[in-house]
């Protein structure tokens, strides 16, 4: 089995519950993650907060390609951990063709109260593929580019700051 994984951490000047509620809503992904087209129309029925076992389809727009990822929530412990997984059909095309066997797991962990209401947010994406199996290069790039994950975190912070305001004693780098 071949694996690839990427992890990134960011300190947000917002409480863990607020960060959790924002990132655990797949409807927000298209606003913050390059390549995510948000939830597929067939997944608009989801009720928040998501419950273990809930499934939804994410549209991944990487012109000229569009992929669909079917995610299942496997861990939901507000405000400390949120984990979802795709089993098989990794890199499946919008028309249902293509895709490979494998498992992609994305985990979000939140370490609350690290000082002045700040939260350490960690995102890990791990994909396990059978030996000799690859996913399309554009999908691999959007999943694993460290700068892309950092831009995702920056977009989350921008959205939270816009909605709730930037806390006065926010962490300064």
Phi, psi and omega in degrees: 000137175255143182229149164223151185209148174218138180228142175217147180233145177214142173267124176255140178273048179218152179295153183303321181299320181292315179296315179303309183300323181288307186284339180275004177258104182302340177295340179272345188298320180295339179277343190234338186244117180300128181105331179281125174267012182080196182284142173295148182310325181290352182254006184291351181282351185301142177252136179262147357287150178297150180246153178306132182097344176299143178234150177207161181248127176258135175268126180248106183266109177227072186314134010272005183262148172228128179244161175234131177245123176265117184254146174234131179284125181246343177214130177218098179234083181293130003251035186250331185205139178217120185227132178226158191215147172243128178244118181065171185056033176291124181079027179288140179286161181303329181276003178092354179276164176074201184086155182227164173294151177151174180227128172245128179237129175242126178239138174246126173239149186229121175255102185281163171056045177275008177137126175053041177075014181273158182227133171272117180254128178238131176242129176233130173243127176230131175240133177245125181234146175300154179308135176082000182261136178238159169253162181303144183303321181294324178290318177300316182297314182292331179287323196243004180281115182305320179297326178294320178292320178296322177294325176299313179298317179298322179292323176298312181300318179300315180295316179296317179297321180293321183281321188245352185084153179276125180303144185301319182258042181296150177301132177248133177270000000 
